[in-house]
Amino acid sequence: MAERVDGPVFFLGNFGTPKLISIYVVASKKICLIECGPSSLSEEILQGLQAAGYQPSDIDYIVVTHIHLDHAGGAWQLLQRMPNTRILALEPGVKHLVEPSRLRASSSEALGELARLWGTIEPIDPNRVTAVHDGDTLNLGDAELEFIATTGHAPHHMSILETTTGSIASGDALGIYFKEWNALIPASPPPSFDLEKALRNIEELRNRRPRHILLPHYGYTAETESIFDLNLRTYEIWNRFLSGRLRNGYDVQALLDELATEFESYRPVVRDPLRRRMMQVDVEGFSSYLLKREMQAR
């Protein structure tokens, strides 16, 4: 059974072992799935939907916050089982869902073995994909979604406000949060992470004064102010910490170990090989951005 967050917004659950993606359902006259996970988890997510009382044919929309494999890689598989479903994505990402060869190649380069673990991505019929833009809305009957471009993470990234409850599905705009350790990792993968935009996105979402934040990594929370504060504090810590260590080249594994030494909350993350590899991607992306910024300033 899905867990009610507020009104028509439900938490379907965390999927993957260890958990990889949190999925949400907005259930009104029309039913919308928020995020769809990688293709490696499609069967698990379908089972989760059926356990919550939904058949694949019940789903009218899938909205993905962005097209990275862990969020949208399984869309093509789910659509094969969902005959009445359209997928919505921010306009710059749509072409990569319809023709994913560049996305597949860039994911393989940035993620390595993670891309293989998360499964392949295949083309989607363009007639089943709708491009949305900043400020667009989707009426579901007694619920409404507003799309908010939050492009610090990637140029195809958006967050989603359910306007009747004030719930925001943040996507990766608010980092990767492990509540059990109070550990937050900036979601900063290469090649498109932009720190200044990311900080503006955090403030933009805060200004919406959400009642709940629906995190894809991991779970929902009503402690919204603490999440915004933790994000701003953590992004500043990473900025300062990494900036002081990049001038003469860097060893990413050493940086991970230094972060875990200095910040206790990261220790259980870096001890797990899969989580360590995921955090490594974000350290690489954050570092790459700082180095590019330094070169441009010369």
C-alpha angles and dihedrals in degrees: 000000000000116000116239113236097179134324109326094352117103135180108227093188147257114298131202134042106282093023112269108168138017116217127204134194127207104201116193131120083311120038122224130189115210110212122354105208129223123315090254088069100041095106092046091051092048089052089050091052092050092047087054091053100261126123119208089247090059094067115097099177143017113199117193121196089215141341103257111131097252090056106033108009093104097050094100091054095046092049089057088062097036108066095178099045131111123192120223125201137161108278099252090058099049096082090056092054091050094044108017102174094108091044090050092051096045091047091052091050096047100036106030110181092009090066090053092048092051093052136233129308120221133191122282123215104260089223088068097051126083123194116219131191138209109292096017117134136209118210112213096175108261092015134056133199123208119197118222119191108229101173103167089097094046136333091254095052127116139166123221128224119200096209101201094058103024092237117152123203096207101190109199093326089100100044132239111307126196103192093189090064099024085236120152122188119192109243093231111144123164143286105027107026111132116190097198092050091045091055091049090050091055091053092045091054091045090054089060088065095218120201091212135016116214105207119195087206096061138341134302131289140189090203090092100153092053090052092051091047092048091050095051092045094047096046089052091048092051091046092053096038097049097038089061094053106043105069097091099033124277145235108227093205090054090050091053091051092047092051090051091048093050098039116043094199090068096055097087089045097055093042090064109076095215095045090045090055091050092049089048090061090055093047089051093049094046091047092048091053092050092050092050090049091051092050092050090051093057 
